[in-house]
């Protein structure tokens, strides 16, 4: 995912906006971020971008990429 924030700064050590678990976004790293290897449909990518202002953790992205149709809300605890 491409991070987008209103200030243009990316908090690389933050909480996933979907599951609220802490994670480190690797989009700014010299090596490719783990999320770059996921196959997300254009529709899912658009839905995620419309709903969230920052990157999701790899666990949420993997879960969403395998759901049909994807549920953007996390499962209840």
C-alpha positions in Angstrom: 0.0 0.0 0.0 1.1 3.5 -0.5 0.8 5.5 2.7 -1.1 8.7 2.6 -1.4 11.2 5.4 -2.5 14.8 5.4 0.9 16.1 6.4 2.8 13.8 4.0 4.8 12.2 6.8 4.5 8.5 7.4 4.6 7.2 11.0 6.6 4.0 10.4 6.0 2.7 13.9 2.3 3.0 14.5 -0.9 1.0 15.0 -2.8 -0.6 12.2 -5.9 1.5 11.6 -8.0 -1.7 11.1 -6.9 -4.0 14.0 -5.2 -1.4 16.2 -2.2 -3.8 16.6 1.3 -2.1 16.6 3.3 -2.6 13.5 6.2 -1.1 11.6 5.5 0.1 8.0 8.4 -0.8 5.8 7.4 1.4 2.8 10.4 3.7 3.3 13.0 0.9 3.7 15.7 0.2 1.2 14.2 -3.3 0.6 10.7 -3.8 -0.6 7.9 -3.8 2.0 6.2 -7.1 2.7 2.9 -5.6 1.5 4.5 -5.1 -2.0 4.3 -8.9 -2.6 0.6 -9.1 -1.9 -1.9 -9.3 -4.8 -4.7 -6.9 -4.0 -7.4 -6.2 -6.6 -7.8 -2.7 -7.8 -11.3 -2.6 -6.2 -9.9 -3.7 -2.8 -7.0 -1.2 -3.0 -9.5 1.6 -3.8 -11.8 0.6 -0.9 -8.8 0.5 1.5 -7.6 3.9 0.3 -11.1 5.4 0.7 -11.5 4.0 4.2 -8.1 4.3 5.8 -5.6 7.2 5.9 -2.5 5.0 6.5 -1.0 1.6 5.8 -2.6 -1.6 7.3 -0.5 -4.3 8.9 0.6 -7.3 6.8 -1.8 -9.6 8.8 -4.8 -7.5 7.9 -3.7 -7.2 4.3 -3.2 -10.9 4.0 -6.6 -11.6 5.6 -8.4 -9.1 3.3 -6.7 -10.4 0.2 -8.1 -13.9 0.8 -11.6 -12.9 1.8 -14.4 -12.9 -0.8 -15.8 -10.3 -0.5 -13.4 -8.6 1.9 -14.8 -7.3 5.1 -12.9 -4.1 6.0 -14.0 -4.2 9.6 -11.8 -6.5 11.8 -13.5 -9.5 13.4 -15.0 -8.9 16.9 -12.7 -10.0 19.7 
